[in-house]
Amino acid sequence: MAGAPVPSGPVPSGPVPSGPVPSGPVPSGDLELTGRVRIASNDTFVGTIDGTAVVYKPVAGEAPLWDFPDGTLAGREVSAFLVSEAFGWGVVPTTWLRDGPLGPGMVQLWQEVDPEQSAVDLVSSDEVPEEGWLPVIDGTDERDLPVTLVHEDSAALRRMAVFDVVVNNADRKGGHVLALPGGHRHGVDHGLTFHVEHKLRTVLWGWLGDELAPDELEGLARVRADLDGALGEALAEHVTPLEVSATIARCEHLLSSGRFPEPRGHGSAVPWPLF
């Protein structure tokens, strides 16, 4: 991606969005663009701030959606990071709002993935691993051969699945799960979150109906408590009061049921494409 051209034309102007900056040091110098992610549905760039690699998504480059208000995706990405911080699980890389070459937008620390690892995969249906992996859905590939979507059975992905339910993630693709060296997994691309209606679409369905672990319930309790305080106030900078209330309701439902939910509604339970 290095050296990819930056779009020509006038640079959007406007105020820098308000909102909390994550705790701890974040780079604050000039944002210099070095490339563009052309497969993304919204304008997405890579760049550096004080030598630190970042992802930058300007608000002006957000594609209009029928079910999410225009110009809100960057704030939803920051909100997802704030919920991740409340969980204490490090699901989402450090994410904040700031001005940039193409106007205000979301900035997130770039993550170097381990090319030897994959947390979500498509495998031949007769080669699904018996241990360490969970099947999600069967289908056929471009040659009409049977394949199965699988994901690893790990504590890191279980926590990501819990997080996705709370933020109502409508777009947990396999490519949005980053496998880092050492076993940590980051989730990225959280613009389609916090809707008041049920929107959960994810590839992480391997534990549906299973009991939540004690640490998962403890994380949910932390988030629920914080939604009545600092977290709820911070989210109110980016999403509506009804969306904050819906987040509280999802937390309470998970705590009450004590189990991973099953798909519901008439829409697809997985995003498309899967990766």
Accessible surface in RSA format (square Angstrom, percent):
REM  Atomic radii and reference values for relative SASA: ProtOr
REM  Chains: A
REM  Algorithm: Lee & Richards
REM  Probe-radius: 1.40
REM  Slices: 20
REM RES _ NUM      All-atoms   Total-Side   Main-Chain    Non-polar    All polar
REM                ABS   REL    ABS   REL    ABS   REL    ABS   REL    ABS   REL
RES MET A   1   115.23  59.7  61.52  40.7  53.71 127.9  66.95  56.9  48.28  64.0
RES ALA A   2    96.27  88.5  65.20 100.6  31.07  70.7  66.75  94.0  29.53  78.2
RES GLY A   3    69.84  86.1   0.00   N/A  69.84  86.1  39.68 108.9  30.16  67.6
RES ALA A   4    24.11  22.2  10.82  16.7  13.29  30.2  17.25  24.3   6.86  18.2
RES PRO A   5    89.94  65.6  79.08  72.1  10.87  39.5  88.97  73.5   0.98   6.1
RES VAL A   6    64.86  42.7  44.16  40.0  20.69  49.9  44.38  38.6  20.48  55.5
RES PRO A   7    50.07  36.5  28.63  26.1  21.43  77.9  40.29  33.3   9.78  60.8
RES SER A   8   115.48  97.6  81.38 108.6  34.10  78.6  52.67 112.2  62.81  88.0
RES GLY A   9    52.72  65.0   0.00   N/A  52.72  65.0  27.51  75.5  25.21  56.5
RES PRO A  10   133.95  97.6 107.54  98.0  26.41  96.0 119.57  98.7  14.37  89.3
RES VAL A  11    87.16  57.4  66.54  60.2  20.61  49.7  66.54  57.8  20.61  55.9
RES PRO A  12    50.93  37.1  34.39  31.4  16.54  60.1  46.79  38.6   4.14  25.7
RES SER A  13   111.31  94.1  77.93 104.0  33.38  76.9  45.82  97.6  65.49  91.7
RES GLY A  14    40.02  49.4   0.00   N/A  40.02  49.4  22.95  63.0  17.07  38.2
RES PRO A  15   119.61  87.2 103.19  94.1  16.42  59.7 114.94  94.9   4.67  29.0
RES VAL A  16    76.08  50.1  57.15  51.7  18.93  45.6  57.15  49.7  18.93  51.3
RES PRO A  17    43.55  31.7  24.71  22.5  18.83  68.5  35.45  29.3   8.10  50.3
RES SER A  18    78.23  66.1  61.72  82.4  16.51  38.0  49.80 106.0  28.43  39.8
RES GLY A  19    32.79  40.4   0.00   N/A  32.79  40.4   5.87  16.1  26.92  60.3
RES PRO A  20    46.77  34.1  30.72  28.0  16.05  58.3  42.52  35.1   4.25  26.4
RES VAL A  21    88.15  58.0  65.24  59.1  22.91  55.2  65.24  56.7  22.91  62.1
RES PRO A  22    10.24   7.5   1.40   1.3   8.85  32.2   6.11   5.0   4.14  25.7
RES SER A  23   103.68  87.6  71.41  95.3  32.27  74.3  56.96 121.3  46.72  65.5
RES GLY A  24    52.04  64.2   0.00   N/A  52.04  64.2  30.72  84.3  21.32  47.7
RES PRO A  25   142.28 103.7 110.05 100.3  32.23 117.2 121.67 100.5  20.62 128.1
RES VAL A  26    33.47  22.0  16.58  15.0  16.89  40.7  18.89  16.4  14.58  39.5
RES PRO A  27    23.47  17.1  12.93  11.8  10.54  38.3  21.79  18.0   1.68  10.5
RES SER A  28    97.36  82.3  70.22  93.7  27.14  62.5  38.58  82.2  58.78  82.3
RES GLY A  29    22.99  28.4   0.00   N/A  22.99  28.4  22.17  60.8   0.82   1.8
RES ASP A  30   116.39  81.5 106.19 105.7  10.20  24.1  23.24  54.7  93.15  92.9
RES LEU A  31    11.41   6.4   0.45   0.3  10.96  27.5   0.45   0.3  10.96  29.5
RES GLU A  32   110.12  63.2 106.12  80.3   3.99   9.5  33.72  65.2  76.40  62.4
RES LEU A  33    32.01  17.8   4.65   3.3  27.37  68.8   4.65   3.3  27.37  73.7
RES THR A  34    56.87  40.4  48.53  49.2   8.35  19.9  47.38  63.6   9.49  14.3
RES GLY A  35     0.35   0.4   0.00   N/A   0.35   0.4   0.35   0.9   0.00   0.0
RES ARG A  36    51.67  21.7  48.16  24.5   3.51   8.3   0.61   0.8  51.06  30.9
RES VAL A  37    31.91  21.0  28.67  26.0   3.24   7.8  29.68  25.8   2.23   6.0
RES ARG A  38   143.36  60.2 110.25  56.2  33.11  78.8  66.20  90.5  77.16  46.8
RES ILE A  39   168.72  96.0 134.88 100.5  33.84  81.6 142.05 102.3  26.67  72.4
RES ALA A  40    40.87  37.6  15.01  23.2  25.87  58.8  23.70  33.4  17.17  45.5
RES SER A  41   102.74  86.8  68.89  91.9  33.85  78.0  55.04 117.2  47.70  66.8
RES ASN A  42    35.65  24.6  31.87  30.8   3.78   9.1   7.99  19.2  27.66  26.7
RES ASP A  43    40.44  28.3  38.06  37.9   2.38   5.6   1.90   4.5  38.54  38.4
RES THR A  44     8.45   6.0   8.40   8.5   0.05   0.1   7.30   9.8   1.15   1.7
RES PHE A  45     0.10   0.0   0.10   0.1   0.00   0.0   0.10   0.1   0.00   0.0
RES VAL A  46    15.23  10.0  15.23  13.8   0.00   0.0  15.23  13.2   0.00   0.0
RES GLY A  47     2.14   2.6   0.00   N/A   2.14   2.6   0.00   0.0   2.14   4.8
RES THR A  48    41.61  29.6  41.04  41.6   0.57   1.4  28.83  38.7  12.78  19.3
RES ILE A  49     0.00   0.0   0.00   0.0   0.00   0.0   0.00   0.0   0.00   0.0
RES ASP A  50   103.75  72.7  60.33  60.0  43.42 102.7  39.13  92.1  64.62  64.5
RES GLY A  51    73.28  90.4   0.00   N/A  73.28  90.4  34.90  95.8  38.38  86.0
RES THR A  52    52.26  37.2  47.58  48.2   4.68  11.2  27.20  36.5  25.05  37.9
RES ALA A  53    46.91  43.1  40.14  61.9   6.76  15.4  40.14  56.5   6.76  17.9
RES VAL A  54     0.38   0.3   0.00   0.0   0.38   0.9   0.00   0.0   0.38   1.0
RES VAL A  55    20.32  13.4  20.32  18.4   0.00   0.0  20.32  17.7   0.00   0.0
RES TYR A  56     0.00   0.0   0.00   0.0   0.00   0.0   0.00   0.0   0.00   0.0
RES LYS A  57    29.90  14.6  29.82  18.3   0.08   0.2  20.62  18.6   9.28   9.9
RES PRO A  58     2.20   1.6   1.54   1.4   0.66   2.4   1.54   1.3   0.66   4.1
RES VAL A  59    40.09  26.4  35.31  32.0   4.78  11.5  35.31  30.7   4.78  13.0
RES ALA A  60    65.24  60.0  22.59  34.9  42.65  97.0  34.80  49.0  30.44  80.6
RES GLY A  61    14.43  17.8   0.00   N/A  14.43  17.8   7.87  21.6   6.56  14.7
RES GLU A  62    26.69  15.3   8.92   6.8  17.77  42.3   7.37  14.2  19.33  15.8
RES ALA A  63    43.39  39.9  34.31  53.0   9.08  20.7  39.42  55.5   3.97  10.5
RES PRO A  64   109.35  79.7  88.86  81.0  20.49  74.5  91.48  75.5  17.87 111.1
RES LEU A  65    65.72  36.6  48.60  34.8  17.12  43.0  53.28  37.4  12.44  33.5
RES TRP A  66   223.90  89.8 181.58  87.9  42.32  99.4 168.16  89.7  55.73  90.4
RES ASP A  67    27.08  19.0  13.80  13.7  13.28  31.4   9.48  22.3  17.60  17.6
RES PHE A  68     7.18   3.6   1.80   1.1   5.38  14.0   3.38   2.0   3.80  10.9
RES PRO A  69    72.91  53.1  58.76  53.6  14.15  51.4  70.65  58.3   2.26  14.1
RES ASP A  70   107.97  75.6  80.53  80.1  27.45  64.9  40.05  94.3  67.92  67.7
RES GLY A  71    40.61  50.1   0.00   N/A  40.61  50.1  15.06  41.3  25.55  57.2
RES THR A  72    32.02  22.8  27.42  27.8   4.60  11.0  32.02  43.0   0.00   0.0
RES LEU A  73    13.01   7.2  12.97   9.3   0.04   0.1  13.01   9.1   0.00   0.0
RES ALA A  74     3.82   3.5   1.55   2.4   2.27   5.2   3.56   5.0   0.27   0.7
RES GLY A  75     9.84  12.1   0.00   N/A   9.84  12.1   6.69  18.4   3.15   7.0
RES ARG A  76     2.48   1.0   2.48   1.3   0.00   0.0   0.00   0.0   2.48   1.5
RES GLU A  77     6.97   4.0   6.61   5.0   0.36   0.9   0.83   1.6   6.13   5.0
RES VAL A  78     0.73   0.5   0.73   0.7   0.00   0.0   0.73   0.6   0.00   0.0
RES SER A  79     0.00   0.0   0.00   0.0   0.00   0.0   0.00   0.0   0.00   0.0
RES ALA A  80     0.00   0.0   0.00   0.0   0.00   0.0   0.00   0.0   0.00   0.0
RES PHE A  81     4.63   2.3   4.63   2.9   0.00   0.0   4.63   2.8   0.00   0.0
RES LEU A  82    21.77  12.1  19.15  13.7   2.62   6.6  19.15  13.4   2.62   7.0
RES VAL A  83     0.00   0.0   0.00   0.0   0.00   0.0   0.00   0.0   0.00   0.0
RES SER A  84     0.00   0.0   0.00   0.0   0.00   0.0   0.00   0.0   0.00   0.0
RES GLU A  85    83.80  48.1  66.28  50.1  17.51  41.7  22.99  44.5  60.81  49.6
RES ALA A  86    19.23  17.7   1.27   2.0  17.96  40.9  12.06  17.0   7.17  19.0
RES PHE A  87     0.00   0.0   0.00   0.0   0.00   0.0   0.00   0.0   0.00   0.0
RES GLY A  88    58.58  72.2   0.00   N/A  58.58  72.2  27.20  74.7  31.37  70.3
RES TRP A  89    20.67   8.3   6.06   2.9  14.61  34.3   7.84   4.2  12.83  20.8
RES GLY A  90    26.93  33.2   0.00   N/A  26.93  33.2  23.21  63.7   3.72   8.3
RES VAL A  91     4.49   3.0   4.02   3.6   0.47   1.1   4.49   3.9   0.00   0.0
RES VAL A  92     3.70   2.4   0.20   0.2   3.50   8.4   0.20   0.2   3.50   9.5
RES PRO A  93     3.94   2.9   0.09   0.1   3.85  14.0   3.94   3.3   0.00   0.0
RES THR A  94    35.35  25.1  31.65  32.1   3.71   8.8   3.59   4.8  31.76  48.0
RES THR A  95     0.00   0.0   0.00   0.0   0.00   0.0   0.00   0.0   0.00   0.0
RES TRP A  96     7.47   3.0   7.47   3.6   0.00   0.0   3.56   1.9   3.92   6.4
RES LEU A  97    18.25  10.2   7.93   5.7  10.32  25.9   7.93   5.6  10.32  27.8
RES ARG A  98    46.48  19.5  45.84  23.4   0.64   1.5  19.15  26.2  27.32  16.6
RES ASP A  99    58.12  40.7  55.37  55.1   2.75   6.5  19.13  45.0  38.99  38.9
RES GLY A 100    17.13  21.1   0.00   N/A  17.13  21.1   7.47  20.5   9.67  21.7
RES PRO A 101    47.64  34.7  31.92  29.1  15.73  57.2  45.56  37.6   2.08  12.9
RES LEU A 102    20.55  11.4  20.48  14.7   0.07   0.2  20.48  14.4   0.07   0.2
RES GLY A 103     2.39   3.0   0.00   N/A   2.39   3.0   2.39   6.6   0.00   0.0
RES PRO A 104    20.33  14.8  20.09  18.3   0.24   0.9  20.09  16.6   0.24   1.5
RES GLY A 105     0.00   0.0   0.00   N/A   0.00   0.0   0.00   0.0   0.00   0.0
RES MET A 106     0.86   0.4   0.86   0.6   0.00   0.0   0.86   0.7   0.00   0.0
RES VAL A 107     0.00   0.0   0.00   0.0   0.00   0.0   0.00   0.0   0.00   0.0
RES GLN A 108     8.99   5.0   8.99   6.6   0.00   0.0   0.00   0.0   8.99   6.8
RES LEU A 109    47.38  26.4  46.12  33.0   1.26   3.2  46.12  32.4   1.26   3.4
RES TRP A 110    85.70  34.4  67.00  32.4  18.70  43.9  64.83  34.6  20.87  33.9
RES GLN A 111    35.25  19.7  24.84  18.2  10.41  24.8   2.91   6.2  32.34  24.5
RES GLU A 112   127.97  73.5 118.21  89.4   9.76  23.2  58.86 113.8  69.11  56.4
RES VAL A 113    67.98  44.7  56.91  51.5  11.07  26.7  56.91  49.4  11.07  30.0
RES ASP A 114    28.64  20.1  25.92  25.8   2.72   6.4   3.36   7.9  25.28  25.2
RES PRO A 115   120.16  87.6  83.92  76.5  36.24 131.7  92.86  76.7  27.30 169.7
RES GLU A 116   157.21  90.3 122.29  92.5  34.92  83.1  53.57 103.6 103.64  84.6
RES GLN A 117    56.16  31.4  38.14  27.9  18.02  42.9  26.01  55.4  30.15  22.9
RES SER A 118    53.09  44.9  39.45  52.6  13.64  31.4  33.14  70.6  19.95  27.9
RES ALA A 119     3.51   3.2   0.33   0.5   3.18   7.2   0.33   0.5   3.18   8.4
RES VAL A 120     7.70   5.1   0.54   0.5   7.16  17.2   0.54   0.5   7.16  19.4
RES ASP A 121    55.99  39.2  55.91  55.6   0.07   0.2   1.45   3.4  54.54  54.4
RES LEU A 122    80.15  44.6  60.83  43.5  19.32  48.6  61.10  42.9  19.05  51.3
RES VAL A 123    31.90  21.0  25.30  22.9   6.59  15.9  31.90  27.7   0.00   0.0
RES SER A 124    43.26  36.6  35.96  48.0   7.30  16.8  22.46  47.8  20.80  29.1
RES SER A 125    40.67  34.4  21.74  29.0  18.94  43.6  21.00  44.7  19.67  27.6
RES ASP A 126   126.56  88.7  87.07  86.7  39.49  93.4  49.91 117.5  76.65  76.4
RES GLU A 127   123.42  70.9 104.09  78.7  19.33  46.0  36.52  70.6  86.90  70.9
RES VAL A 128    42.99  28.3  25.88  23.4  17.11  41.2  25.88  22.5  17.11  46.4
RES PRO A 129    52.20  38.0  36.51  33.3  15.70  57.1  47.69  39.4   4.51  28.1
RES GLU A 130   174.27 100.1 134.91 102.1  39.37  93.7  55.44 107.2 118.84  97.0
RES GLU A 131   151.75  87.1 134.08 101.4  17.66  42.1  52.47 101.5  99.27  81.1
RES GLY A 132    45.76  56.4   0.00   N/A  45.76  56.4  30.74  84.4  15.02  33.6
RES TRP A 133    68.99  27.7  61.20  29.6   7.79  18.3  35.43  18.9  33.56  54.4
RES LEU A 134    38.78  21.6  38.78  27.7   0.00   0.0  38.78  27.2   0.00   0.0
RES PRO A 135    79.59  58.0  66.13  60.3  13.46  48.9  66.43  54.8  13.16  81.8
RES VAL A 136    34.83  22.9   2.05   1.9  32.78  79.0   5.67   4.9  29.16  79.1
RES ILE A 137    75.55  43.0  67.55  50.3   8.00  19.3  74.30  53.5   1.25   3.4
RES ASP A 138   108.04  75.7  84.48  84.1  23.56  55.7  30.79  72.5  77.25  77.0
RES GLY A 139    36.90  45.5   0.00   N/A  36.90  45.5  32.64  89.6   4.26   9.5
RES THR A 140    88.32  62.8  60.30  61.1  28.03  66.8  34.41  46.2  53.92  81.5
RES ASP A 141    35.54  24.9  18.80  18.7  16.74  39.6  20.45  48.1  15.09  15.1
RES GLU A 142   160.75  92.3 114.75  86.8  46.00 109.5  70.61 136.6  90.14  73.6
RES ARG A 143   167.56  70.4 143.67  73.2  23.89  56.9  66.30  90.6 101.27  61.4
RES ASP A 144   111.14  77.9  95.87  95.4  15.27  36.1  29.97  70.5  81.17  81.0
RES LEU A 145    84.73  47.2  84.73  60.6   0.00   0.0  84.73  59.5   0.00   0.0
RES PRO A 146    77.90  56.8  76.73  69.9   1.17   4.2  76.73  63.4   1.17   7.3
RES VAL A 147    21.08  13.9  20.91  18.9   0.17   0.4  20.91  18.2   0.17   0.4
RES THR A 148     3.68   2.6   3.60   3.7   0.07   0.2   1.62   2.2   2.06   3.1
RES LEU A 149     0.54   0.3   0.20   0.1   0.34   0.8   0.20   0.1   0.34   0.9
RES VAL A 150     0.96   0.6   0.94   0.8   0.02   0.0   0.96   0.8   0.00   0.0
RES HIS A 151     0.03   0.0   0.03   0.0   0.00   0.0   0.03   0.0   0.00   0.0
RES GLU A 152    21.76  12.5  21.76  16.5   0.00   0.0   6.84  13.2  14.92  12.2
RES ASP A 153    70.87  49.6  48.04  47.8  22.84  54.0   2.23   5.3  68.64  68.5
RES SER A 154    31.66  26.8  24.49  32.7   7.17  16.5  31.66  67.4   0.00   0.0
RES ALA A 155    72.00  66.2  61.40  94.8  10.60  24.1  62.48  88.0   9.53  25.2
RES ALA A 156    28.79  26.5  16.78  25.9  12.01  27.3  23.12  32.6   5.67  15.0
RES LEU A 157     0.00   0.0   0.00   0.0   0.00   0.0   0.00   0.0   0.00   0.0
RES ARG A 158    41.58  17.5  41.58  21.2   0.00   0.0  16.88  23.1  24.70  15.0
RES ARG A 159    73.10  30.7  73.10  37.3   0.00   0.0   7.58  10.4  65.52  39.7
RES MET A 160     0.28   0.1   0.28   0.2   0.00   0.0   0.28   0.2   0.00   0.0
RES ALA A 161     6.29   5.8   4.11   6.3   2.18   5.0   5.34   7.5   0.95   2.5
RES VAL A 162     0.76   0.5   0.40   0.4   0.35   0.9   0.76   0.7   0.00   0.0
RES PHE A 163     0.00   0.0   0.00   0.0   0.00   0.0   0.00   0.0   0.00   0.0
RES ASP A 164     1.10   0.8   1.10   1.1   0.00   0.0   1.10   2.6   0.00   0.0
RES VAL A 165    21.44  14.1  20.06  18.2   1.38   3.3  20.40  17.7   1.04   2.8
RES VAL A 166     0.00   0.0   0.00   0.0   0.00   0.0   0.00   0.0   0.00   0.0
RES VAL A 167     0.00   0.0   0.00   0.0   0.00   0.0   0.00   0.0   0.00   0.0
RES ASN A 168     2.98   2.1   2.65   2.6   0.33   0.8   0.52   1.3   2.45   2.4
RES ASN A 169     0.42   0.3   0.42   0.4   0.00   0.0   0.00   0.0   0.42   0.4
RES ALA A 170     0.41   0.4   0.09   0.1   0.32   0.7   0.09   0.1   0.32   0.8
RES ASP A 171    22.97  16.1  22.83  22.7   0.14   0.3   2.10   4.9  20.87  20.8
RES ARG A 172     0.12   0.1   0.12   0.1   0.00   0.0   0.00   0.0   0.12   0.1
RES LYS A 173    31.67  15.5  31.67  19.4   0.00   0.0  14.50  13.0  17.18  18.3
RES GLY A 174     5.80   7.2   0.00   N/A   5.80   7.2   0.00   0.0   5.80  13.0
RES GLY A 175    42.77  52.7   0.00   N/A  42.77  52.7  27.80  76.3  14.97  33.5
RES HIS A 176    24.67  13.5  24.67  17.1   0.00   0.0   9.19   9.5  15.48  18.0
RES VAL A 177    13.21   8.7   0.24   0.2  12.98  31.3   0.24   0.2  12.98  35.2
RES LEU A 178    32.42  18.1  31.62  22.6   0.81   2.0  32.42  22.8   0.00   0.0
RES ALA A 179     6.57   6.0   4.19   6.5   2.38   5.4   4.19   5.9   2.38   6.3
RES LEU A 180    24.39  13.6  24.39  17.5   0.00   0.0  24.39  17.1   0.00   0.0
RES PRO A 181    86.80  63.3  70.11  63.9  16.68  60.6  70.91  58.5  15.89  98.8
RES GLY A 182    87.04 107.3   0.00   N/A  87.04 107.3  44.38 121.8  42.65  95.5
RES GLY A 183    35.94  44.3   0.00   N/A  35.94  44.3  24.84  68.2  11.10  24.9
RES HIS A 184    73.18  40.0  66.59  46.3   6.59  16.9  48.68  50.2  24.50  28.5
RES ARG A 185    15.71   6.6  12.99   6.6   2.72   6.5   0.35   0.5  15.35   9.3
RES HIS A 186    21.57  11.8  21.57  15.0   0.00   0.0   9.03   9.3  12.53  14.6
RES GLY A 187     0.00   0.0   0.00   N/A   0.00   0.0   0.00   0.0   0.00   0.0
RES VAL A 188    18.53  12.2  18.53  16.8   0.00   0.0  18.53  16.1   0.00   0.0
RES ASP A 189    46.94  32.9  42.76  42.6   4.17   9.9   9.00  21.2  37.94  37.8
RES HIS A 190     0.23   0.1   0.23   0.2   0.00   0.0   0.00   0.0   0.23   0.3
RES GLY A 191    10.27  12.7   0.00   N/A  10.27  12.7   6.02  16.5   4.25   9.5
RES LEU A 192    39.45  22.0  38.50  27.5   0.95   2.4  38.50  27.0   0.95   2.5
RES THR A 193     0.00   0.0   0.00   0.0   0.00   0.0   0.00   0.0   0.00   0.0
RES PHE A 194     0.07   0.0   0.07   0.0   0.00   0.0   0.07   0.0   0.00   0.0
RES HIS A 195    21.37  11.7  21.36  14.8   0.01   0.0  11.85  12.2   9.52  11.1
RES VAL A 196    71.81  47.3  48.40  43.8  23.41  56.4  48.40  42.1  23.41  63.5
RES GLU A 197   104.38  59.9  98.26  74.3   6.12  14.6  36.58  70.8  67.80  55.4
RES HIS A 198    69.07  37.7  38.73  26.9  30.34  77.6  33.82  34.9  35.25  41.0
RES LYS A 199    20.29   9.9  15.85   9.7   4.44  10.6   9.43   8.5  10.86  11.6
RES LEU A 200    10.75   6.0   6.07   4.3   4.68  11.8   6.07   4.3   4.68  12.6
RES ARG A 201    71.31  29.9  71.31  36.4   0.00   0.0  12.60  17.2  58.71  35.6
RES THR A 202     4.89   3.5   4.89   5.0   0.00   0.0   4.89   6.6   0.00   0.0
RES VAL A 203     0.02   0.0   0.00   0.0   0.02   0.1   0.00   0.0   0.02   0.1
RES LEU A 204     6.93   3.9   0.18   0.1   6.76  17.0   0.18   0.1   6.76  18.2
RES TRP A 205    20.40   8.2  15.95   7.7   4.46  10.5  16.93   9.0   3.48   5.6
RES GLY A 206    20.95  25.8   0.00   N/A  20.95  25.8   1.93   5.3  19.02  42.6
RES TRP A 207     6.73   2.7   5.64   2.7   1.10   2.6   6.07   3.2   0.66   1.1
RES LEU A 208    77.55  43.2  63.36  45.3  14.20  35.7  64.37  45.2  13.19  35.5
RES GLY A 209    23.15  28.5   0.00   N/A  23.15  28.5  15.93  43.7   7.22  16.2
RES ASP A 210    63.95  44.8  60.01  59.7   3.94   9.3  12.91  30.4  51.04  50.9
RES GLU A 211   115.45  66.3 103.84  78.6  11.61  27.7  30.35  58.7  85.10  69.5
RES LEU A 212    10.77   6.0   0.15   0.1  10.61  26.7   0.17   0.1  10.60  28.5
RES ALA A 213    28.31  26.0  23.04  35.6   5.27  12.0  28.31  39.9   0.00   0.0
RES PRO A 214    99.66  72.6  96.58  88.0   3.08  11.2  99.31  82.0   0.36   2.2
RES ASP A 215    52.21  36.6  49.09  48.9   3.12   7.4  30.24  71.2  21.97  21.9
RES GLU A 216     3.64   2.1   3.64   2.8   0.00   0.0   0.00   0.0   3.64   3.0
RES LEU A 217    57.13  31.8  55.50  39.7   1.63   4.1  56.08  39.4   1.05   2.8
RES GLU A 218   101.74  58.4  97.40  73.7   4.33  10.3  37.57  72.7  64.16  52.4
RES GLY A 219     0.00   0.0   0.00   N/A   0.00   0.0   0.00   0.0   0.00   0.0
RES LEU A 220     0.00   0.0   0.00   0.0   0.00   0.0   0.00   0.0   0.00   0.0
RES ALA A 221    48.84  44.9  43.22  66.7   5.62  12.8  44.90  63.2   3.94  10.4
RES ARG A 222   109.09  45.8  99.45  50.7   9.64  22.9  67.62  92.4  41.47  25.1
RES VAL A 223     0.00   0.0   0.00   0.0   0.00   0.0   0.00   0.0   0.00   0.0
RES ARG A 224    49.07  20.6  49.07  25.0   0.00   0.0  19.49  26.6  29.58  17.9
RES ALA A 225    68.84  63.3  52.04  80.3  16.81  38.2  59.22  83.4   9.63  25.5
RES ASP A 226    51.21  35.9  45.39  45.2   5.82  13.8  15.74  37.0  35.47  35.4
RES LEU A 227     7.19   4.0   0.00   0.0   7.19  18.1   0.00   0.0   7.19  19.4
RES ASP A 228   106.62  74.7  67.47  67.2  39.15  92.6  32.36  76.2  74.26  74.1
RES GLY A 229    27.91  34.4   0.00   N/A  27.91  34.4  26.78  73.5   1.14   2.5
RES ALA A 230    72.03  66.2  60.23  92.9  11.80  26.8  62.68  88.3   9.35  24.8
RES LEU A 231     8.31   4.6   4.58   3.3   3.73   9.4   8.19   5.8   0.12   0.3
RES GLY A 232     8.48  10.5   0.00   N/A   8.48  10.5   5.87  16.1   2.61   5.8
RES GLU A 233   130.53  74.9 118.64  89.8  11.89  28.3  48.20  93.2  82.33  67.2
RES ALA A 234    19.10  17.6  13.86  21.4   5.24  11.9  18.74  26.4   0.36   1.0
RES LEU A 235     0.00   0.0   0.00   0.0   0.00   0.0   0.00   0.0   0.00   0.0
RES ALA A 236    61.93  56.9  38.51  59.4  23.41  53.3  38.91  54.8  23.02  61.0
RES GLU A 237    95.90  55.1  67.70  51.2  28.20  67.1  13.64  26.4  82.26  67.2
RES HIS A 238    25.36  13.9   3.88   2.7  21.48  54.9   8.80   9.1  16.56  19.3
RES VAL A 239     9.49   6.2   0.00   0.0   9.49  22.9   4.79   4.2   4.70  12.8
RES THR A 240    64.38  45.8  61.27  62.1   3.11   7.4  61.60  82.7   2.77   4.2
RES PRO A 241   109.08  79.5 102.88  93.8   6.20  22.5 107.59  88.8   1.49   9.3
RES LEU A 242   130.95  72.9 128.47  91.9   2.49   6.3 128.61  90.3   2.35   6.3
RES GLU A 243    10.81   6.2  10.81   8.2   0.00   0.0   1.78   3.4   9.03   7.4
RES VAL A 244    17.06  11.2  17.04  15.4   0.02   0.1  17.06  14.8   0.00   0.0
RES SER A 245    62.41  52.7  56.93  76.0   5.48  12.6  27.45  58.5  34.96  49.0
RES ALA A 246    17.60  16.2  10.85  16.7   6.75  15.4  16.87  23.8   0.73   1.9
RES THR A 247     0.01   0.0   0.01   0.0   0.00   0.0   0.00   0.0   0.01   0.0
RES ILE A 248    34.21  19.5  34.21  25.5   0.00   0.0  34.21  24.6   0.00   0.0
RES ALA A 249    55.44  51.0  49.37  76.2   6.07  13.8  51.64  72.7   3.80  10.1
RES ARG A 250    39.84  16.7  35.51  18.1   4.32  10.3  35.90  49.1   3.94   2.4
RES CYS A 251     0.00   0.0   0.00   0.0   0.00   0.0   0.00   0.0   0.00   0.0
RES GLU A 252    79.83  45.8  75.48  57.1   4.35  10.4  28.49  55.1  51.34  41.9
RES HIS A 253   120.24  65.7 114.58  79.6   5.66  14.5  77.17  79.5  43.06  50.1
RES LEU A 254     2.24   1.2   2.24   1.6   0.00   0.0   2.24   1.6   0.00   0.0
RES LEU A 255    58.83  32.8  39.25  28.1  19.58  49.2  39.34  27.6  19.48  52.4
RES SER A 256    99.37  84.0  61.02  81.4  38.36  88.4  34.85  74.2  64.52  90.4
RES SER A 257    52.13  44.0  24.02  32.1  28.11  64.7  33.16  70.6  18.96  26.6
RES GLY A 258    17.13  21.1   0.00   N/A  17.13  21.1  12.70  34.9   4.43   9.9
RES ARG A 259   109.39  45.9 108.13  55.1   1.26   3.0  30.68  41.9  78.71  47.7
RES PHE A 260    11.12   5.6   8.24   5.1   2.89   7.5   8.24   5.0   2.89   8.3
RES PRO A 261    34.80  25.4  24.89  22.7   9.90  36.0  34.12  28.2   0.67   4.2
RES GLU A 262   104.98  60.3  93.66  70.9  11.33  27.0  22.42  43.4  82.56  67.4
RES PRO A 263    62.46  45.5  40.48  36.9  21.98  79.9  41.60  34.3  20.86 129.6
RES ARG A 264   159.62  67.0 140.88  71.8  18.74  44.6  60.67  82.9  98.94  60.0
RES GLY A 265    65.01  80.2   0.00   N/A  65.01  80.2  31.41  86.2  33.60  75.2
RES HIS A 266   201.25 110.0 161.70 112.4  39.55 101.2 115.12 118.6  86.13 100.2
RES GLY A 267    62.76  77.4   0.00   N/A  62.76  77.4  40.11 110.1  22.65  50.7
RES SER A 268    72.61  61.4  45.47  60.7  27.14  62.5  46.93  99.9  25.68  36.0
RES ALA A 269    27.90  25.7  19.67  30.3   8.23  18.7  22.38  31.5   5.51  14.6
RES VAL A 270    22.12  14.6  19.99  18.1   2.14   5.1  19.99  17.4   2.14   5.8
RES PRO A 271     2.81   2.0   1.44   1.3   1.36   5.0   2.81   2.3   0.00   0.0
RES TRP A 272   206.21  82.8 177.58  86.0  28.63  67.2 150.96  80.5  55.25  89.6
RES PRO A 273    72.52  52.9  72.52  66.1   0.00   0.0  72.52  59.9   0.00   0.0
RES LEU A 274    23.62  13.2  21.55  15.4   2.07   5.2  21.55  15.1   2.07   5.6
RES PHE A 275    92.32  46.2  64.37  39.9  27.95  72.7  77.91  47.2  14.41  41.2
END  Absolute sums over single chains surface
CHAIN  1 A    13090.1       9629.6       3460.5       7696.7       5393.4
END  Absolute sums over all chains
TOTAL         13090.1       9629.6       3460.5       7696.7       5393.4
